[in-house]
Amino acid sequence: MFLTITTTGTSERPATDLGFLLHKHPDKAQRFSTSHGTAHVLYPEADTERCTAALLLEVDPVALVRRGRGKGRGGAPDSALAQYVNDRPYAASSLLAVALSTVFSSALRGHCKARPDLPERPLPLRIEVPALPARGGAALVERLFAPLGWAVTAEPVPLDERFPQWGDSRYVRLVLEGELRLADALRHLYVLLPVLDDAKHYWVAPDEVDKLLRSGEGWLERHPEQRLITNRYLARRWSLTRSALERLELARLAETDDAEVEEIDNAVEELAAEFAEQEGGTERAGQSEQSGQEGRTEQTEQMGQAVQGGRGGVEPEEESAPRPVPLAVRRREAILDALRGAGASRVVDLGCGQGQLLGELLKDARFTELVGVDVSIRALNEAARRLRLDRMPERQSARLKLTQGSLAYTDSRLTGYDAAVLSEVIEHVDPPRLPALEYAVFGAARPTVVVVTTPNVEYNVRWETLPAGQVRHPDHRFEWTREEFRDWARGVAERHGYAVEFRPVGPEDPEVGPPTQLALFRQESGETGTTAGSTTTTTSKEAAA
């Protein structure tokens, strides 16, 4: 089996620069040992105007069979059936992909010590693969390569030219033409050759996910056939495919947000002790808020709260004193009261974290459909573990769905629900992105009811362990006063046709208010606002006045 890579050039940019990129001198024919045979690199032509590099892989059928013996599913899938008679020596497959990564490893990584500028330069390339297995035919070849910028020619190879009535074989002669970086071209081949063959000659282990994501970086997260590529490359192993798709979606969201993946998927702290250190003791005063939304770590949820009424402060408790209710628990209780009062049955928890609120909602049969949404894969996996989703009774699990998504973008999956909850979420969003979140929730999804909770920064002075001027968690982009929160909420209500009501969460201090503030939005139906005690209702019409 072999393939050729051809480029053209000029006197200023000679085609023989291809030799620098491949780290193989055009005047030499070289050979390399691989796990299943010998790879040869040679240049049929090499001058200023045109240069062609050929990779020829001589497969040892005996070595292929011997390596597959005694390895269960790790053996070669085709040779397990046909032993020494198969297409591996002749048709491009995962064997050729492995040879590419072995012989052209530096070129795949985009490294060139002699000419560091060359790897970033797009080249006019022509790649030919004379015999390529294509399970899906020429149409699939086009669907895989065309979105990557290639002009694709995939000519089906007849079963036998002497008997045209027999039709075409599953092989095609592939020609790719386009102007791309060589590293990108090699990565496309490395991933898509075994995808088209739909078989691998070795056992697909979990580290194959990392290989796929490394080679697919910059193109696979946006490819329209992403799911098919991932599934076939990972030999249809669903657990690996799911992991890869989740990581690809995270990479896409990070790229869209112009952020690092680590910044997006920062929801689950590695150790509760690290979180306690970051909070500076705040959790001992009842805060269990973490990156992404409140209460992401189970251990911090279980820590006690010692909030006093009035001017507050934390006083020594006597042994007989009852343990105070953690603020995170009060917050969930307030949210559930709001949802029950609104008569909601289908609820979306936006920024669900580790699923504490979902767990409480599942206990109440009136909530018939629950959806947890979070940008963090780790948080969703932890939520599934905490909720014991894999061991949940079928009728119970049918009520719950966990899905990955970003609140900065509209999502048709979130439309049509009775209620949406944003619990300790908005303060983790950069202020310039708040309008996008606002539109995605209130403008596009438009649930009948929206519940929003956020810290009241005025109350921070009551936390003796929180240094002056410091927010409650290092990931908070801001913390609002009561007036700032109400101004924002009234503006949202006015812009999107909601009425908004404000409620305190936790003990209310007469000077600085409650530790958490809650806004309950309802789609406006024309009622006038009312005020009763510490609860304030404002329609969007009143806000405009």
C-alpha positions in Angstrom: 0.0 0.0 0.0 1.2 3.5 -0.6 0.3 7.2 -0.9 2.0 10.1 -2.6 2.2 13.8 -1.5 2.9 16.3 -4.3 3.5 20.0 -4.1 4.5 22.7 -6.6 6.7 25.7 -6.2 8.7 28.6 -7.6 12.3 29.7 -7.5 11.4 31.9 -4.4 9.6 29.0 -2.7 10.9 25.8 -4.2 8.8 22.7 -4.1 11.7 20.8 -2.5 10.8 22.5 0.7 8.6 19.5 1.1 11.7 17.6 2.1 12.3 20.0 5.0 8.8 19.6 6.2 8.8 15.8 6.1 12.4 15.6 7.5 13.3 13.3 4.6 16.0 14.3 2.1 14.7 14.2 -1.5 18.0 12.7 -2.7 17.7 9.6 -0.5 15.5 6.6 -0.4 14.9 5.6 3.3 13.4 2.7 5.1 11.9 2.4 8.5 10.8 -0.5 10.6 7.2 -0.5 11.8 5.3 -3.0 14.0 3.8 -4.7 11.0 6.4 -4.3 8.2 8.8 -1.9 6.5 8.0 1.6 5.4 9.9 3.2 2.6 10.1 6.9 1.8 11.3 8.0 -1.7 10.9 10.9 -4.1 9.9 10.0 -7.6 10.4 13.6 -8.6 12.1 16.5 -6.8 12.9 19.9 -8.4 12.1 23.5 -7.9 8.8 23.4 -9.6 7.4 20.0 -8.5 8.2 17.6 -5.7 6.5 14.3 -4.9 7.1 12.2 -1.8 5.9 8.6 -1.7 5.3 6.5 1.4 5.3 2.8 0.6 4.4 0.3 3.3 5.4 -3.4 2.9 3.1 -5.3 5.3 4.3 -8.6 6.7 1.2 -10.8 6.7 2.8 -13.3 9.1 3.7 -10.6 11.6 0.2 -9.2 11.4 -1.4 -12.6 12.2 1.2 -13.4 15.0 0.7 -10.1 16.7 -3.1 -10.7 16.7 -2.9 -14.1 18.3 -4.0 -14.5 21.9 -5.2 -10.9 22.2 -8.9 -11.4 22.0 -10.5 -8.4 20.4 -7.0 -6.9 20.1 -6.2 -9.1 17.1 -6.4 -8.0 13.6 -10.1 -8.2 12.7 -9.7 -9.1 9.1 -6.8 -11.6 9.5 -8.7 -13.3 12.3 -11.1 -14.5 9.5 -8.8 -14.8 6.5 -5.4 -15.4 8.2 -2.8 -14.9 5.5 -5.1 -13.8 2.7 -6.5 -10.3 3.2 -6.2 -6.8 1.7 -3.8 -5.4 4.2 -0.7 -5.4 2.0 -2.5 -3.6 -0.7 -5.2 -1.2 0.6 -4.7 1.9 2.8 -5.9 1.3 6.4 -5.0 1.9 10.0 -1.6 0.2 9.2 -0.8 3.1 6.8 -2.1 5.6 9.3 0.3 4.2 11.9 3.2 4.3 9.4 2.4 8.0 8.7 2.6 8.8 12.4 5.8 6.8 12.8 7.7 8.1 9.7 6.4 11.6 9.6 6.0 12.3 13.3 7.7 15.7 13.3 5.6 16.8 10.2 2.4 15.7 12.0 3.3 17.9 15.0 4.2 20.8 12.7 7.9 21.0 13.7 10.7 21.9 11.5 14.0 22.9 13.2 15.8 23.8 10.0 13.0 26.1 8.7 10.7 27.0 11.6 8.5 29.2 9.4 7.6 26.4 6.9 5.1 24.4 8.9 2.7 27.4 9.2 2.8 28.0 5.4 -0.1 26.6 3.4 1.1 24.6 0.4 -0.6 23.6 -2.9 -0.9 19.8 -2.2 -2.0 16.8 -4.2 -2.4 13.6 -2.3 -3.1 10.3 -4.0 -4.1 7.0 -2.5 -4.5 4.4 -5.2 -6.5 1.8 -3.1 -8.6 3.1 -0.2 -11.3 0.9 1.4 -14.4 3.1 1.7 -17.3 1.6 3.7 -19.9 4.1 2.6 -18.6 4.6 -0.9 -17.3 7.6 -2.8 -20.1 9.8 -1.3 -18.8 9.3 2.2 -15.3 10.1 1.1 -16.6 13.4 -0.2 -18.5 14.1 3.0 -15.4 13.5 5.1 -12.8 15.4 3.2 -14.6 18.2 1.4 -15.5 20.2 4.6 -11.8 20.3 5.4 -11.0 22.3 2.3 -10.1 19.5 -0.1 -11.2 19.1 -3.7 -12.1 15.4 -3.7 -11.9 12.9 -6.5 -13.0 9.4 -5.4 -13.2 6.9 -8.3 -14.8 3.6 -7.4 -12.6 0.6 -8.4 -14.5 -2.1 -10.3 -14.5 -5.6 -8.9 -13.2 -6.8 -12.2 -12.8 -4.6 -15.3 -13.4 -7.7 -17.5 -16.9 -8.1 -15.9 -18.4 -4.7 -15.5 -21.8 -6.3 -14.6 -20.3 -7.2 -11.2 -20.2 -3.6 -10.2 -17.8 -1.7 -8.1 -15.8 -2.9 -5.1 -15.6 -1.2 -1.8 -12.3 0.5 -2.8 -11.8 3.9 -4.3 -8.9 5.7 -5.9 -8.6 8.9 -3.9 -7.1 12.2 -5.1 -7.2 15.2 -2.7 -6.2 18.7 -3.9 -6.1 21.9 -1.9 -3.9 24.5 -0.3 -3.3 23.5 3.3 -0.6 23.3 5.9 1.1 19.9 5.5 0.6 19.1 9.2 -3.2 19.6 8.8 -3.2 17.4 5.7 -1.3 14.6 7.5 -3.7 14.8 10.5 -6.7 14.5 8.2 -5.2 11.3 6.7 -4.2 9.9 10.0 -7.7 10.1 11.3 -9.8 9.5 8.2 -8.0 6.5 6.6 -9.0 4.1 9.3 -12.4 5.8 9.6 -13.2 5.0 5.9 -11.8 1.4 6.3 -14.0 1.1 9.5 -11.5 -1.3 11.0 -8.4 -1.2 13.0 -5.6 -3.7 13.2 -5.0 -3.2 17.0 -7.0 -3.1 20.2 -8.6 0.3 20.7 -7.7 1.4 24.3 -8.8 4.6 26.1 -5.6 6.4 25.0 -7.0 6.4 21.5 -9.3 9.2 22.6 -6.3 11.4 23.3 -4.8 10.4 19.9 -8.0 11.3 18.1 -8.4 14.7 19.9 -4.7 15.6 19.2 -5.0 14.8 15.5 -8.4 16.3 15.3 -7.6 19.6 17.1 -8.8 22.6 15.1 -11.1 20.7 12.7 -12.9 17.8 14.2 -14.9 19.8 16.7 -16.5 21.6 13.8 -16.8 18.8 11.3 -20.4 17.9 10.2 -19.6 14.2 10.4 -18.0 14.4 13.8 -20.1 11.7 15.4 -19.5 9.2 12.5 -15.7 9.9 12.5 -15.5 9.5 16.3 -17.5 6.4 16.4 -15.6 4.6 13.6 -12.2 5.8 14.7 -12.8 4.4 18.2 -14.0 1.1 16.8 -17.6 1.8 17.9 -16.8 1.5 21.5 -19.6 3.6 23.0 -17.9 4.6 26.3 -14.9 6.0 24.4 -17.0 7.6 21.8 -19.1 9.4 24.4 -16.0 10.6 26.2 -14.5 11.9 23.0 -17.7 13.7 21.9 -18.0 15.4 25.3 -14.4 16.7 25.1 -14.9 17.8 21.5 -18.0 19.8 22.5 -16.1 21.4 25.4 -13.3 22.3 23.0 -15.8 23.9 20.6 -17.4 25.9 23.4 -14.0 27.0 24.6 -13.0 28.1 21.1 -16.2 30.0 20.7 -15.7 31.8 24.0 -12.0 32.5 23.1 -11.0 30.7 26.3 -9.0 27.7 27.4 -10.7 24.4 28.0 -9.5 24.5 31.6 -11.3 27.8 32.1 -14.6 26.3 30.8 -14.4 23.0 32.6 -13.5 24.3 36.0 -16.7 23.3 37.8 -15.5 20.5 40.1 -12.8 21.2 42.6 -10.2 18.4 43.0 -10.2 18.5 46.8 -12.6 19.9 49.3 -9.6 21.1 51.3 -8.4 23.2 48.3 -11.8 24.8 48.1 -11.9 25.5 51.8 -8.6 27.2 51.5 -9.7 29.3 48.5 -12.9 30.4 50.4 -10.8 31.6 53.3 -13.2 30.0 55.7 -16.3 31.4 54.1 -17.9 28.0 53.9 -17.8 27.7 57.7 -20.1 30.7 57.7 -22.5 28.9 55.5 -21.4 29.5 51.9 -21.1 26.4 49.7 -20.7 28.3 46.4 -18.3 27.1 43.8 -17.2 27.6 40.3 -20.1 27.5 37.9 -23.0 27.6 40.5 -23.7 26.9 44.1 -22.8 23.8 46.0 -20.7 21.8 43.5 -18.8 19.9 46.2 -20.6 17.4 48.4 -18.3 17.9 51.3 -18.8 21.7 51.5 -22.5 21.2 51.4 -22.3 19.2 54.5 -20.3 21.8 56.4 -22.3 23.7 59.0 -23.4 27.3 58.9 -23.4 29.7 61.9 -25.3 32.7 60.7 -27.0 34.8 63.3 -29.9 37.1 62.8 -29.8 40.9 63.3 -26.3 42.3 63.0 -25.1 38.7 62.6 -21.6 37.6 63.3 -20.5 34.2 64.4 -20.7 33.4 68.1 -19.5 30.4 69.9 -22.2 27.7 70.0 -23.0 25.8 73.2 -23.0 22.1 72.9 -26.7 21.9 73.2 -27.3 24.6 70.5 -29.0 23.2 67.4 -26.9 23.0 64.2 -27.8 25.9 61.9 -29.3 25.2 58.5 -26.7 25.7 55.8 -27.4 28.5 53.4 -27.2 26.2 50.4 -30.1 24.2 51.9 -32.1 27.3 52.5 -31.4 28.4 48.9 -32.8 25.1 47.5 -35.8 25.3 49.8 -36.5 28.8 48.5 -36.2 27.7 44.9 -38.5 24.7 45.5 -41.1 26.9 47.2 -41.0 29.3 44.2 -41.4 26.5 41.7 -44.2 24.8 43.6 -46.0 28.2 44.0 -45.7 28.7 40.2 -47.2 25.3 39.5 -44.2 24.2 37.4 -43.8 20.5 36.5 -41.2 20.6 33.7 -38.0 22.3 35.0 -34.6 23.1 33.6 -31.7 23.6 36.0 -29.2 25.8 34.1 -25.8 25.4 35.6 -26.8 22.3 37.5 -23.3 21.5 38.8 -23.3 18.3 40.8 -27.0 18.0 40.8 -28.0 18.9 44.4 -31.1 20.9 43.3 -32.0 18.1 40.9 -31.8 15.6 43.7 -34.3 17.6 45.7 -36.6 18.1 42.7 -36.6 14.3 42.1 -38.1 13.7 45.5 -41.2 15.6 44.6 -43.5 13.8 42.2 -45.1 17.0 40.9 -41.9 17.7 38.9 -42.4 15.3 36.1 -39.6 16.3 33.7 -36.2 17.6 34.8 -33.2 18.7 32.7 -29.8 19.5 34.1 -27.6 21.7 31.9 -23.9 22.5 32.6 -20.9 23.4 30.4 -18.7 21.2 32.6 -18.4 17.5 31.6 -16.9 16.8 35.0 -19.8 18.4 36.8 -22.3 16.4 34.8 -20.5 13.1 35.4 -20.3 13.9 39.1 -24.1 14.7 39.1 -24.8 11.4 37.5 -22.7 9.7 40.1 -24.3 11.6 43.1 -27.8 11.0 41.8 -27.0 7.3 41.1 -28.4 7.7 37.7 -27.1 4.3 36.5 -29.0 2.6 39.4 -32.1 4.7 39.4 -35.4 3.0 38.8 -36.6 3.3 35.3 -39.6 5.4 36.1 -37.4 7.8 38.1 -34.6 8.0 35.5 -37.2 8.7 32.8 -37.9 12.0 34.5 -34.2 13.2 34.4 -31.9 14.2 31.6 -28.3 15.6 31.9 -27.0 17.5 29.0 -23.9 19.7 28.2 -24.5 23.2 27.0 -23.4 26.8 27.3 -25.8 29.4 28.6 -24.2 32.0 26.4 -25.9 30.5 23.3 -29.4 29.8 22.3 -30.4 26.1 22.5 -33.6 24.8 20.9 -33.5 21.8 23.4 -34.3 24.2 26.2 -37.5 25.7 24.8 -41.0 24.8 26.0 -40.4 24.2 29.7 -42.5 25.5 32.6 -39.5 26.9 34.6 -35.8 27.5 34.5 -33.5 27.9 37.4 -30.2 29.9 37.5 -29.0 29.2 41.0 -25.7 31.0 41.8 -24.8 31.2 38.1 -24.9 34.8 36.9 -22.1 36.0 39.1 -19.7 33.5 37.3 -20.4 35.2 34.0 -18.3 38.1 32.7 -20.5 41.2 32.6 -20.1 41.7 28.9 -21.6 38.2 28.3 -24.6 38.7 30.5 -26.8 40.1 27.6 -26.1 36.8 25.7 -27.2 34.7 28.7 -30.2 37.0 29.1 -31.3 36.5 25.5 -30.6 32.7 25.5 -32.8 32.2 28.6 -35.5 34.9 28.5 -35.5 35.7 24.8 -35.0 32.3 23.1 -35.9 29.5 25.6 -38.7 31.7 27.2 -39.8 29.4 30.1 -43.0 30.5 31.9 -41.1 31.0 35.1 -37.4 31.8 35.8 -35.8 31.6 39.2 -32.5 33.4 39.7 -30.4 33.5 42.9 -27.2 35.4 43.5 -25.1 36.5 46.5 -25.9 39.8 48.2 -22.6 41.6 48.4 -23.8 43.9 51.1 -24.1 40.9 53.5 -20.4 40.1 53.1 -19.5 42.4 56.0 -21.3 39.9 58.3 -18.8 37.1 57.4 -16.1 37.5 59.9 -13.8 35.2 58.0 -14.1 37.0 54.7 -11.5 39.8 54.2 -13.0 43.2 53.4 -13.5 43.7 49.7 -13.1 40.1 48.8 -15.9 38.2 46.9 -17.2 34.9 48.2 -15.4 32.8 45.6 -12.4 33.6 43.4 -14.4 32.7 40.2 -17.1 35.3 40.9 -16.8 38.0 38.2 -19.0 40.3 40.4 -21.3 40.4 43.3 -24.2 42.7 43.3 -25.9 44.9 45.9 -29.6 44.5 46.3 -30.3 47.6 44.2 -27.9 46.5 41.4 -29.5 43.1 41.3 -33.0 44.6 41.2 -32.0 47.1 38.4 -30.7 44.2 36.3 -33.7 42.0 36.9 -36.2 44.8 36.2 -34.4 45.6 33.0 -34.5 41.9 31.9 -38.2 41.8 32.8 -39.0 44.9 30.8 -37.0 43.8 27.7 -38.6 40.3 27.5 -42.2 40.7 28.8 -41.9 39.3 32.4 -43.0 40.4 35.8 -40.4 40.0 38.5 -40.7 39.4 42.3 -37.8 39.6 44.8 -37.5 37.4 47.8 -34.9 37.1 50.6 -33.0 33.8 51.2 -31.5 33.2 54.6 -31.7 35.4 57.7 -32.4 39.0 56.8 -30.3 41.6 58.4 -32.1 44.9 58.9 -29.1 46.9 57.6 -27.5 44.8 54.9 -30.4 42.4 53.9 -30.2 38.6 53.4 -27.1 36.7 52.4 -28.7 35.5 49.1 -31.2 37.3 46.9 -33.8 35.6 44.7 -35.7 37.0 41.7 -38.8 35.1 40.5 -39.7 36.0 36.9 -43.1 35.2 35.4 -44.3 35.8 31.8 -46.3 38.9 32.1 -50.1 38.6 32.0 -51.1 42.2 32.8 -51.4 42.1 36.6 -50.3 45.1 38.6 -47.4 44.8 41.1 -47.9 44.3 44.8 -45.7 44.8 47.8 -46.0 42.7 51.0 -43.4 42.6 53.7 -40.0 41.8 52.4 -41.3 40.5 49.1 -41.5 42.9 46.2 -43.3 42.3 42.9 -42.7 44.6 39.9 -44.1 44.2 36.4 -42.1 45.3 33.5 -44.6 48.1 32.8 -44.0 49.5 36.3 -40.3 49.3 35.8 -40.6 51.3 32.6 -42.6 53.9 34.4 
